[in-house]
């Protein structure tokens, strides 16, 4: 069942509220109706627990070692929460606010605050490790939200303890895909600085974290967005539903649960038991048009869009030669990924360009990889790490996926509460995690200018110091960078530092586009074997595929082979498999095929989609159109 509706924010305490406060502190009966039911119940529990509103609360703070353990146990949740906290902080900075993230036990794990609030008594009490359960701290937003399992706002003297009467707090629970409360976000301020819109922002941040838990939970699911209106499919109000390849519900967010109220939309339920038409028909329509209409079994009409088609489970075996993995959701603070995949290359030109890689790693010379999108730059970087024989980890960071304000902290780490008001050490940073290993800077051209200076200093000295810390450490890191941008042009335009460009460009390797690869046949067979070992393909079919332009390169080919393997249902790939509505290598959707102007526009959309590696948002931005328009013209898969 979804949690109760949010508690409505109460206004500044009125005359009845003031009388209630006087009655509480005098130890007499609180007038009925003077408080919201949630706060009245909380006061009653506090009194029953023996708390005295005129005294100071129990300021319990657990050891930081336990805080660290709790953070590690909630690594994904915490990463998503920290990203939303940073966005919130940027939106309300300067308004004397603090933003905190707490776990389901009411323990604050992280906090961000304005300096003025951090120096206040309240700011010094809301620190990592502080426990805000109602039984010890009295009526407070975090503690009451845990009890009510719903968003709660507490203003001023609505707090049980009189010493908290100058504070306003809003706390919003975070629920995991199984509808279990796993954490909370809280915004606290001086009572005078309270802002109604901040409470709405906190609720939006909580919803974004919940959606992130579904998106990041499993890569092998079909992820659908649901909404009664198509134009709202890209908003936080949309429902999300993760389905297994067989069409069973894996997880569902609260918005989707609300849309399907009255139906058994729980894990394990079949899609066909919830919607019509059936699962297969909807998937076919999504592949054809990118958006579909369904009617749930209660009779409501909904629009459906696909946010991710199901990918096969990750395997322990090496990835195919020269291939790039399907894009996964960006992870700003990602740790080491899977073991390096073998980079098999039979292309003579690329083999010549790769000469000297082993010697470069022995000298710890920076390696720069460039090429069109989808050519397999990360696989090449993993190959460089394997050649180096280093004992440390391969640590990748997508420089374009990290907010500018967090980039330096993600790379170099932070210490002594630089971001959390903690009195102990913070995050180590990705560079430290790459010690004795390899740091892969993907999309290096997107590094913020301010961070370029710090990175250059590290490359010159190999010394790192965390934000807020005083100690420096000397590291041993192999640097590998990659981009599809023209860095020389970016240097000329003063968008990238020339000295950093030369420092990263110790040994440069350009990966040819797929259309120029001499080992196209080997790549196809390797990719297909990785997706479906029981499906055959002959050289005639591969040759027909080779004649296509493949603007999205190996990533596009990987998408195509995966879809073709599914559609053949175990049979071999034939020449008919290549007939998917293409004309001179430029496909268009069925709706546009019979109209020349529409067909040309549709082809541009689909080619741009392939060139961006299957990125809807980038396709829409490049063409200046809405994402809904992109969906209408695509066959996703």
Secondary structure by P-SEA (a helix, b strand, c coil): ccccccccccccccaaaaaaaaaaaaccccccccccaaaaaaaaaaaaaccccccccccccccaaaaaaaaaaaaaaaaaaaaaaaaaaaaccccbbbbbbbccccccccccccccccccaaaaaaccccccccccccccaaaaaaaaccbbbbccccccccccccbbbbbbbbbccccccccbbbbbcccccccaaaaaaaaaaaaaaaaaaaaacccccbbbbbcccccccccccbbbbbbccccccccccaaaaaaaccccccccccccccccccaaaaaaaaaaccccccccccbbbbbbbbcccccccccccccccccccccccccccccccccccccccccaaaaaaacaaaaaaaaccbbbbbbcccccaaaaaaaaaaaaccccccccccccccccccccccccccccccccccccccccccccccccbbbbbcccccccaaaaaaaaaaaaccccccccccbbbbbbbbbbbbcccaaaaaaaaccccaaaaaaaccbbbbbcccccccaaaaaaaaaaaaccccccccaaaaaaaaaccccccaaaaaaaaaaaaaaacccccccccccccccccccccccccccaaaaaaaaaaaaaaaaacccaaaaaaaacccaaaaaaccccc
